[in-house]
Every structure is written in C-alpha cells, then in structure tokens.
Amino acid sequence: MEEIAPTVFRTVYEYSGPPMTSYLLPGIAFFFGLVSLVMLVATWSSGKGTRLVWVGLFFLSVGLTAAASWRIFKTHGPVVKAIGERQIREITGPVEDFVPESIEGAQHESFTVKEVRFEYSDSQQTGGFNNSSTQGGPIGPGITVRLTYFHHPGLNQNIIVKLQVPE
C-alpha cells in the first residue's frame, strides 16, 4: 500500500480585524466634528447665521461618525464574536461545485467542500474572505483547501476567517 504524504498548507488569508481604511470615514467625520465644535465656540458671539452653519456641520459630522462606526460594527462584529466565542469550524478537502463570480459581479463565487457551501463576492463586505478568482483569488475547482469558518445567521452563509492552500 502506497503511503500518502501529508499536505503542507500555507495561509493566504486570515481575519485580523477591520482594515485601517475602514476607520478613514469615521476619523474624518470626527475631525470635522471637533473643528465645527471649536468654530462654534469661537464664533458664538457673532451672528446667528454663522452659529447655525457650525451647529449644522457639527450634527452632520456626528451623524456620519455614528453611521460609519455602525457599518464597521455590523460588518466585523459577528466575526469577532464568532472567533471569541469559539464558534468557528475547520474543514479540509477539495473544492467542488465551483462557480466563479461573474465579471460584472452579478453572480457570487461559490463552491463546496465536503458538502459545506461557501459563497462570497468582491463587492460584499462580510468581514471574511471575499477575493474572487476573477480578481486573482486563490480558490479554484479541484484544489484542496483548509478553511476555518463560521455560520453567519444574519446572512445565512458561511464566512471564511482563514484560508489555507497547499504549498
């Protein structure tokens, strides 16, 4: 009987938190909030019209900061929770039923590993792996992968938090 050598994997994706660019919009909005607050205080004794402009800018920046922060929380919160509460699973096997994402992004990339289905898109932010093969992603038909994932009940899909491929 022939002995099969164990497969050595290399990690090509691992969740490490929101990318720094996720904080750009809330950071800019927060900065403008501070500036508008300082300008509001500095111009308090001037005309009512000037005060209204700075009050409006302050509340606009607070709203933008809150909305952008909420988006980061909604996208990355479930991933952090699943990892923290050890709700993640690992599966290793060949990629089957592979369907690449369409160039226009109308059809998501999908595949199964041992009958567990995965689906993602470059344009859908889930906090997990989403680099489709049409954009240079490493997953393709028949390759063996080791996936660490969790089931996201809100999206009703499996989210990949770690992807390993053979070296």
PEHUZI-V396931 format. One record per backbone hydrogen bond with DSSP energy under -0.5 kcal/mol. NH is the residue of the N-H (numbers start at 1). CO is the residue of the C=O. Records with the same first field share a line. If there is no record, write none. Layout:
NH = CO, CO
//
This chain:
5 = 3
9 = 7
10 = 165
12 = 163
13 = 163
15 = 161
16 = 17
22 = 19
23 = 20
24 = 21
25 = 21
27 = 23
28 = 24
29 = 25
30 = 26
31 = 27
32 = 28
33 = 29
34 = 30
35 = 31
36 = 32
37 = 33
38 = 34
39 = 35
40 = 36
41 = 37
42 = 38
43 = 39
44 = 41
46 = 43
51 = 47
52 = 48
53 = 49
54 = 50
55 = 51
56 = 52
57 = 53
58 = 54
59 = 55
60 = 56
61 = 57
62 = 58
63 = 59
64 = 60
65 = 61
66 = 62
67 = 63
68 = 64
69 = 65
70 = 66
71 = 67
72 = 68
73 = 69
74 = 70
75 = 71
76 = 72
77 = 73
80 = 76
81 = 77
82 = 78
83 = 79
84 = 80
85 = 81
86 = 83
87 = 82
89 = 149
91 = 147
93 = 145
95 = 143
96 = 112
99 = 110
102 = 107
105 = 102
109 = 120
110 = 99
111 = 118
112 = 96
113 = 116
116 = 113
117 = 115
118 = 111
119 = 158
120 = 109
124 = 121
125 = 123
126 = 124
129 = 160
132 = 130
135 = 132
136 = 133
137 = 132
142 = 95
143 = 140
145 = 93
146 = 164
147 = 91, 145
148 = 162
149 = 89
150 = 159
152 = 150, 157
153 = 151
156 = 152
157 = 152
159 = 150
160 = 158
161 = 148, 159
162 = 148
163 = 13
164 = 146
165 = 10
166 = 144
167 = 8
//
